[in-house]
């Protein structure tokens, strides 16, 4: 969902206007995704390999049945048949593991089956990495605010530096997140960012008014990650 130049200009203008009323700094980042979640197919495949063959046995399937179909003979009082049945059971687990991993590896399925808690953790980590990498923690009054959204995870985060986070109540940042998400849900990310920027500007203006020297310490533009 790449934004047009016009949308980028709208966001940059909104940041510029908001920052004229505060000593705070607003920085915006949009990511297509924050992780490939490569562990998800392996985790689901392992669970399927452990559970499905066991459920099949409980439902009446016997590994020895497959041996009888192959050999055409049934064995009685032969300890070797038990080892063969175990081998068939192990093979069935391997087949289930491979099929489940292949199915869950498809990107839409992988995203659907990735736990929400893991997505939240990865989005928060990515947002913190951007916060630190772009130097929002190095602003003069420690009043940097990051607006971060990830499209694939359908999640947004607002990270405020300690200077403003201590001054403004947590509830107001929840409002900012909801404004950002509302635009993303309508597939109008620029609208979401502009609304979130305007509300962030109001919060910053109320708690961190501009001083006589109010430098623009960070770029106003939205950064779209590859």
N, C-alpha and C positions, 0 to 999 in steps of 0.2 A: 504494500500500500504506500508507494512512494508519493510524497507530497509534491505539489507543483511549486514553481517559483513564487507564484502569487501567494500560496498558502504559507510558504516560508517567510515571505515579506510581512504577512499579517502577524505571524507569531513574533517576529523580530520587533515589529512596531509596538505590539502589546507589551513586550518586555521593556522596551525603551521608555514607554509612557509610565509603566508601573514603577520603574526605578527612579523616575524623577521625584517621586514622593517619599522616598525612603533611602536609608543608607544600606539597605539590604541588596543582595544580588540574586537574581533568578536565572537558573540555567535549565535548559530543556533537552531531553534525550529521548529518542524513539528507537526501539530495537525491534527487528522482525522476530527474533527469538533470542533466548539467553542460554539455551542448552539443547543438545541433541538427545539427552536422556538415554544414552546407550545401555545403561544398566536395566532399563525397564523391560525390554524383550527377554533378557537373561533371567530376570527375577520371575516373570510370569511363566517362562518356559520351565524353570525349575519347579515351580509350584504345580504346573500342569503335569509334569513328568512324575512327580511324587503322588499326586492325588488321583488323576484319571485312571491309571492302571489299577490302583488299589480299589477304586470304586467299581471298576469293571469286574474285579475278582469277587467283591462283595455281592455284585449283581448276578453272579453265577458263571462268569467266564473262567475257564481254566487254561493256563498256558499249555498244558499237555494236550489239549484239544487240537491246537495248531500243529503239534508234532504228529498226532495221529493222522491229520489231513495230509501232511507231507509224506509220511512213511507208509500210510495205509495199514498200519498194524498198531495195536495197542499193547502196552507192556504191563505185566503184573509182577509185583514183588521184585522190581529191578531198581536198585538205588540209583543207577545211572540215569534213569528217566527223571528223577527229581532234579538232578543237576541240569539236565537239558531243559526242564521246565523253568528253572531259575534263569537259564540263559535266555529263553524266550521272553520271560518277564523283563529282564534287563534290556533286551532288544526293543521291546514295546515301549519302555521308558525313553530310550534313546530316540525312537521315532517320534513319540509325542513331544519330546523336548525340541527336536528339530522343526517340526511343523508349527508348534506354538511360537517359537522364536521367529520363524519366517513370517507368520501372520502379524505378530505384534510389532515387528520391525517396520511395517508400513507406517509412514509418518502420521497419518490421521489416527490410526489405531494406537500408536505409541503415545501420542499426546492425550488421547482419551483415557488410557489406562495408567497414565502416570499420576500418582497421588497428588492431590491438591497441595498437601503440605510440602512436598518436594518442589513443586513449581513455585510456591511462595518463597521457599528458602533460596532457590536459585535466582529468582527475580530480585530479592532483597540483596543477595550477594553481588549481583551485577550492578544494581543501583549504587551500592556502597563503593564498588570499584570505580565507577564513573565519578562519584562524589570526590573520592580521593585523587583520582588520576587528573581531574580537571582543576584541582586546587581549590575547591569550594571551602575547604577547611582552613585556607590560608588568607581569607579576606580579612581586612583590617579589624572589623568588629565581630568577626566570627558569626556573620549573619547570612551566609550563603544558603540558598534553598534550591534543591534539585527536584525537578518534575520528571519522572521516569515512567515510561510505559513500554510494555512488551506485547506485541500483537499476538504471537502464537500462544502465549500463556494467558492472554486476556487479563492481564494484571497491571496495576499501576501503583507507584510508590511516590511518596513525597518525603524527602529527607531534609530536615532543617538542622543547621549547625547549632552548637550548644548556646550560642549567644541569643538566637531567636527562639529556639525550642524551649528554653527556660522561661522566656518572657511570655510567649503565647500559649494558651491552653491547647491540649492535644486535640480537643474536639474540632477546633477550627481547621486543622490539617486534614481531618476526615472529610470535611466539606470540600476541600480542594481536590482530594482524591476522587470523590464522587462526581465532581464537575468534569474532571479529566476522563473518567470512565464513561460518563454519559455521552460524550462526543465520540469516543471510540466505539461504543455500542451502536451508534447511528452511522458508523463508518465515515465519520467526519472528524478525523483526529485534530485537524486544525482548529475546529470549533471547540473541541475539548480542551486543547492546550490554551487557547485564548481565554476561555472562561476561567480555567485554573490559574492562569497568570494574573488575571484581573483580581481574583479573590486573594491570591497570594500577595499582590501589591497592596490591597486594603489591609491585610493582616500586618504586613511589614510596616506600612505607614503608621499604623496605630501603635506599634510597639518599638519600632526603630526608625524614628523620623530622620530626615536627612540633616547632616551637619553643614557647616560652612564650606567644607571641602568634601565633595561627593563624587569621587572618581568612579568611572565605569570599569570595574576590575575584571569582568568576564564578558565574553562575546554574548550578544543578545540573540543570536540565531539559534534555531533548533538544530541539533545534531542528530542525523539519521545514521545509526550504526549499520555496517554491512551485514 
